[in-house]
């Protein structure tokens, strides 16, 4: 999976978590996954706790964080999910 495909997994919906970046339109924020990794959880632990996530979702969160911290305007390229 290339970087753009990974970033496409991260979406923004103003009606979910105040528009924070989330994974594939689900109610799992990127910052939550990054926080779990920072706290020492392994990807395997995260996948067991959230079985609906995929390894590529975790990789997408890491890529999003890296790009954001590098000063790239990742937010501008995040597709908006359609409001219900």
ZAMAR-324141 format. One record per atom (N, C-alpha, C): residue in one letter; x, y, z. Coordinates in Angstrom, 3 decimals, always signed. Atoms other than C-alpha are relative to their C-alpha. Layout:
// ZAMAR-324141
NODE / type / px / py / pz
NODE / A / X / Y / Z
...
***
This chain:
// ZAMAR-324141
NODE / type / px / py / pz
NODE / X / +0.858 / -1.163 / +0.000
NODE / X / +0.000 / +0.000 / +0.000
NODE / X / +0.911 / +1.234 / +0.000
NODE / X / -0.843 / -1.191 / +0.044
NODE / X / +1.489 / +3.367 / -0.972
NODE / X / -0.469 / +1.034 / +1.025
NODE / X / +0.288 / -0.988 / -1.033
NODE / X / +1.518 / +6.446 / +1.237
NODE / X / -1.348 / +0.681 / -0.188
NODE / X / +1.290 / -0.664 / +0.217
NODE / X / -1.479 / +8.099 / -0.401
NODE / X / -1.157 / -0.922 / +0.368
NODE / X / +1.045 / +0.943 / -0.382
NODE / X / -3.554 / +4.951 / +0.046
NODE / X / -0.121 / -0.085 / +1.521
NODE / X / +0.048 / +0.001 / -1.456
NODE / X / -2.587 / +4.916 / +3.720
NODE / X / -0.681 / +1.262 / +0.514
NODE / X / +0.602 / -1.251 / -0.447
NODE / X / -3.484 / +8.590 / +4.146
NODE / X / -1.489 / +0.060 / -0.314
NODE / X / +1.426 / +0.023 / +0.345
NODE / X / -6.827 / +7.948 / +2.434
NODE / X / -0.828 / -0.723 / +1.064
NODE / X / +0.709 / +0.678 / -1.086
NODE / X / -7.728 / +5.772 / +5.448
NODE / X / -0.369 / +0.974 / +1.122
NODE / X / +0.240 / -1.003 / -1.036
NODE / X / -7.687 / +8.899 / +7.625
NODE / X / -0.978 / +1.035 / -0.564
NODE / X / +1.038 / -0.919 / +0.470
NODE / X / -10.817 / +11.014 / +7.276
NODE / X / -0.411 / +0.960 / +1.114
NODE / X / +0.513 / -0.982 / -0.941
NODE / X / -12.434 / +14.003 / +8.906
NODE / X / -1.501 / +0.099 / -0.197
NODE / X / +1.445 / -0.202 / +0.025
NODE / X / -16.100 / +14.212 / +9.785
NODE / X / -0.305 / +0.975 / +1.134
NODE / X / +0.253 / -0.994 / -1.043
NODE / X / -17.103 / +17.382 / +11.633
NODE / X / -0.979 / -0.475 / +1.072
NODE / X / +0.982 / +0.500 / -0.965
NODE / X / -19.843 / +15.384 / +13.381
NODE / X / +0.564 / -1.095 / +0.900
NODE / X / -0.629 / +1.027 / -0.839
NODE / X / -17.418 / +12.853 / +14.883
NODE / X / +1.238 / +0.607 / +0.650
NODE / X / -1.132 / -0.508 / -0.775
NODE / X / -15.021 / +13.961 / +17.625
NODE / X / +0.394 / +1.419 / -0.396
NODE / X / -0.275 / -1.407 / +0.302
NODE / X / -15.329 / +17.596 / +16.616
NODE / X / +0.876 / +0.208 / -1.217
NODE / X / -0.780 / -0.140 / +1.222
NODE / X / -13.676 / +17.001 / +13.267
NODE / X / +1.439 / -0.462 / +0.112
NODE / X / -1.355 / +0.549 / -0.118
NODE / X / -10.554 / +15.282 / +14.583
NODE / X / +0.183 / -1.101 / -1.045
NODE / X / -0.265 / +1.089 / +0.947
NODE / X / -8.884 / +12.896 / +12.123
NODE / X / -0.331 / -1.352 / +0.629
NODE / X / +0.418 / +1.325 / -0.462
NODE / X / -10.353 / +9.404 / +12.459
NODE / X / +0.364 / -1.043 / -1.048
NODE / X / -0.366 / +1.100 / +0.886
NODE / X / -9.708 / +6.013 / +10.926
NODE / X / -1.232 / -0.504 / -0.738
NODE / X / +1.029 / +0.551 / +0.901
NODE / X / -11.912 / +5.021 / +7.973
NODE / X / -1.431 / +0.351 / +0.406
NODE / X / +1.345 / -0.425 / -0.346
NODE / X / -14.894 / +6.986 / +9.264
NODE / X / -0.556 / -0.618 / +1.271
NODE / X / +0.433 / +0.623 / -1.253
NODE / X / -15.085 / +4.927 / +12.468
NODE / X / +0.265 / +0.955 / +1.149
NODE / X / -0.190 / -0.862 / -1.163
NODE / X / -15.144 / +6.449 / +15.915
NODE / X / +1.283 / -0.351 / +0.760
NODE / X / -1.323 / +0.209 / -0.582
NODE / X / -11.466 / +5.797 / +16.505
NODE / X / +0.892 / +1.120 / -0.519
NODE / X / -0.821 / -1.143 / +0.390
NODE / X / -9.326 / +8.937 / +16.509
NODE / X / +1.457 / -0.415 / -0.192
NODE / X / -1.423 / +0.222 / +0.235
NODE / X / -5.800 / +8.936 / +15.125
NODE / X / +0.780 / +0.244 / +1.286
NODE / X / -0.738 / -0.329 / -1.221
NODE / X / -4.612 / +10.574 / +18.343
NODE / X / -0.112 / -1.107 / +1.052
NODE / X / +0.163 / +1.100 / -0.955
NODE / X / -5.994 / +7.633 / +20.354
NODE / X / +1.000 / -1.118 / -0.298
NODE / X / -0.935 / +1.070 / +0.386
NODE / X / -3.939 / +5.088 / +18.413
NODE / X / +1.438 / +0.438 / +0.250
NODE / X / -1.353 / -0.507 / -0.254
NODE / X / -0.827 / +7.279 / +18.560
NODE / X / +0.279 / +0.010 / +1.502
NODE / X / -0.154 / +0.006 / -1.456
NODE / X / -1.379 / +7.659 / +22.310
NODE / X / +0.251 / -1.391 / +0.544
NODE / X / -0.209 / +1.381 / -0.444
NODE / X / -1.619 / +3.904 / +22.757
NODE / X / +1.419 / -0.462 / -0.327
NODE / X / -1.361 / +0.371 / +0.378
NODE / X / +1.622 / +3.392 / +20.837
NODE / X / +1.010 / +0.713 / +0.891
NODE / X / -0.905 / -0.765 / -0.853
NODE / X / +3.306 / +6.143 / +22.867
NODE / X / +0.037 / -0.562 / +1.415
NODE / X / +0.067 / +0.590 / -1.339
NODE / X / +2.167 / +4.428 / +26.062
NODE / X / +0.649 / -1.381 / +0.074
NODE / X / -0.700 / +1.278 / +0.005
NODE / X / +3.955 / +1.265 / +24.985
NODE / X / -0.786 / -1.165 / -0.554
NODE / X / +0.771 / +1.088 / +0.609
NODE / X / +1.145 / -0.763 / +23.430
NODE / X / +0.597 / -0.367 / -1.352
NODE / X / -0.491 / +0.457 / +1.296
NODE / X / +2.223 / -2.849 / +20.471
NODE / X / -1.150 / +0.016 / -1.006
NODE / X / +1.069 / +0.123 / +0.993
NODE / X / +0.333 / -2.944 / +17.190
NODE / X / -0.855 / -1.245 / +0.218
NODE / X / +0.743 / +1.231 / -0.234
NODE / X / -0.634 / -6.519 / +18.068
NODE / X / -1.021 / +0.179 / +1.118
NODE / X / +0.924 / -0.275 / -1.105
NODE / X / -2.184 / -5.362 / +21.351
NODE / X / -1.173 / +0.837 / -0.479
NODE / X / +1.058 / -0.875 / +0.521
NODE / X / -4.125 / -2.633 / +19.568
NODE / X / -0.955 / -0.797 / -0.880
NODE / X / +0.846 / +0.800 / +0.897
NODE / X / -5.394 / -5.075 / +16.941
NODE / X / -0.859 / -0.994 / +0.770
NODE / X / +0.812 / +0.895 / -0.839
NODE / X / -6.564 / -7.476 / +19.665
NODE / X / -1.118 / +0.773 / +0.690
NODE / X / +0.996 / -0.810 / -0.697
NODE / X / -8.359 / -4.687 / +21.517
NODE / X / -1.053 / +0.568 / -0.952
NODE / X / +0.904 / -0.551 / +1.018
NODE / X / -9.911 / -3.298 / +18.330
NODE / X / +0.056 / -0.906 / -1.236
NODE / X / -0.129 / +0.981 / +1.077
NODE / X / -10.400 / -6.314 / +16.044
NODE / X / -0.498 / +0.489 / -1.367
NODE / X / +0.481 / -0.544 / +1.269
NODE / X / -12.118 / -4.199 / +13.380
NODE / X / +1.066 / +0.859 / -0.681
NODE / X / -1.105 / -0.737 / +0.615
NODE / X / -8.860 / -2.297 / +12.794
NODE / X / +0.898 / -0.954 / -0.764
NODE / X / -0.972 / +0.752 / +0.795
NODE / X / -6.254 / -3.441 / +10.306
NODE / X / +1.382 / +0.586 / +0.253
NODE / X / -1.381 / -0.466 / -0.186
NODE / X / -2.487 / -3.194 / +10.530
NODE / X / +0.258 / +1.271 / -0.814
NODE / X / -0.183 / -1.200 / +0.824
NODE / X / -2.606 / -0.644 / +7.692
NODE / X / -0.621 / +1.236 / +0.648
NODE / X / +0.583 / -1.142 / -0.712
NODE / X / -4.822 / +1.573 / +9.879
NODE / X / +1.015 / +0.596 / +0.975
NODE / X / -1.020 / -0.462 / -0.939
NODE / X / -2.059 / +1.758 / +12.480
NODE / X / +1.122 / +0.685 / -0.758
NODE / X / -1.040 / -0.611 / +0.829
NODE / X / +0.510 / +2.460 / +9.781
NODE / X / -0.461 / +1.352 / -0.522
NODE / X / +0.550 / -1.272 / +0.484
NODE / X / -1.775 / +5.190 / +8.426
NODE / X / +0.068 / +1.062 / +1.091
NODE / X / -0.082 / -0.945 / -1.117
NODE / X / -1.904 / +6.828 / +11.871
NODE / X / +1.428 / +0.497 / +0.184
NODE / X / -1.405 / -0.389 / -0.144
NODE / X / +1.879 / +6.811 / +12.124
NODE / X / +0.438 / +0.920 / -1.134
NODE / X / -0.340 / -0.841 / +1.147
NODE / X / +2.259 / +8.246 / +8.633
NODE / X / -0.638 / +1.377 / +0.134
NODE / X / +0.695 / -1.266 / -0.190
NODE / X / -0.340 / +10.925 / +9.357
NODE / X / +0.727 / +0.849 / +1.040
NODE / X / -0.700 / -0.728 / -1.056
NODE / X / +1.464 / +11.893 / +12.580
NODE / X / +1.347 / +0.523 / -0.500
NODE / X / -1.303 / -0.400 / +0.529
NODE / X / +4.839 / +11.979 / +10.846
NODE / X / -0.147 / +1.175 / -0.957
NODE / X / +0.204 / -1.070 / +0.974
NODE / X / +3.568 / +14.101 / +7.979
NODE / X / -0.451 / +1.290 / +0.683
NODE / X / +0.493 / -1.183 / -0.719
NODE / X / +1.750 / +16.459 / +10.356
NODE / X / +1.144 / +0.699 / +0.738
NODE / X / -1.112 / -0.571 / -0.752
NODE / X / +4.828 / +16.950 / +12.525
NODE / X / +1.111 / +0.526 / -0.899
NODE / X / -0.996 / -0.474 / +0.961
NODE / X / +6.990 / +17.457 / +9.449
NODE / X / -0.407 / +1.322 / -0.636
NODE / X / +0.454 / -1.286 / +0.521
NODE / X / +4.940 / +20.524 / +8.636
NODE / X / -0.806 / -0.085 / -1.274
NODE / X / +0.825 / +0.143 / +1.195
NODE / X / +3.016 / +19.087 / +5.723
NODE / X / -1.452 / +0.295 / +0.352
NODE / X / +1.412 / -0.312 / -0.202
NODE / X / -0.568 / +20.205 / +5.324
NODE / X / -0.845 / -1.225 / -0.325
NODE / X / +0.702 / +1.267 / +0.208
NODE / X / -1.973 / +16.696 / +5.599
NODE / X / -1.503 / +0.202 / +0.114
NODE / X / +1.429 / -0.210 / -0.223
NODE / X / -5.319 / +17.990 / +6.841
NODE / X / -0.718 / +0.422 / -1.270
NODE / X / +0.624 / -0.474 / +1.230
NODE / X / -5.975 / +19.655 / +3.496
NODE / X / -0.317 / -1.139 / -0.964
NODE / X / +0.175 / +1.107 / +0.934
NODE / X / -5.753 / +16.295 / +1.748
NODE / X / -0.869 / -1.112 / +0.549
NODE / X / +0.824 / +1.048 / -0.595
NODE / X / -7.961 / +14.306 / +4.081
NODE / X / -1.410 / +0.096 / -0.553
NODE / X / +1.365 / -0.059 / +0.508
NODE / X / -11.259 / +13.359 / +2.450
NODE / X / -0.991 / +0.130 / +1.147
NODE / X / +1.072 / -0.120 / -0.980
NODE / X / -14.361 / +14.380 / +4.360
NODE / X / -0.982 / -1.118 / -0.228
NODE / X / +1.046 / +0.993 / +0.143
NODE / X / -16.826 / +11.642 / +5.073
NODE / X / -1.317 / +0.753 / -0.136
NODE / X / +1.288 / -0.654 / +0.199
NODE / X / -20.360 / +12.454 / +4.058
NODE / X / -0.806 / -0.038 / +1.289
NODE / X / +0.843 / -0.069 / -1.192
NODE / X / -22.651 / +13.593 / +6.833
NODE / X / -1.232 / -0.856 / -0.206
NODE / X / +1.205 / +0.848 / +0.073
NODE / X / -25.552 / +11.314 / +7.655
NODE / X / -1.240 / +0.860 / -0.103
***
